[in-house]
Amino acid sequence: MKIELEISEDCEATSAPYWLILDPKQNLRTDREASHAIASMITGPFFSRNAAQHVLDTQRYNFGKGAVVYCCSGHNTTQYAEKVRF
């Protein structure tokens, strides 16, 4: 399968950027179940800050008060990083 994406060139000084909505909740466990809890705190990926912020703003009722848009780097993901080079 092949998909095309439009990725923001506003890279926030980050190589191969993508954005996530992080919605932190307390998580003190370290077993396999903790992975499921952590995954539930992440929404994305988004390919621009504006797209992620739009979801957070328009669906605020789905997120806790500490939820934020966070820019991440995919530079260690070879397949993504090679395609995203500006």
Stockholm file with secondary structure:
# STOCKHOLM 1.0

chainA/1-86         MKIELEISEDCEATSAPYWLILDPKQNLRTDREASHAIASMITGPFFSRNAAQHVLDTQRYNFGKGAVVYCCSGHNTTQYAEKVRF
#=GR chainA/1-86 SS CCCCCCCCSCCTTCSSEEEEEECCCCCCCCSHHHHHHHHTTEEEEESSHHHHHHHHHHTGGGSCTTCEEEEEECTTCHHHHHHHCC
#=GC SS_cons        CCCCCCCCSCCTTCSSEEEEEECCCCCCCCSHHHHHHHHTTEEEEESSHHHHHHHHHHTGGGSCTTCEEEEEECTTCHHHHHHHCC
//
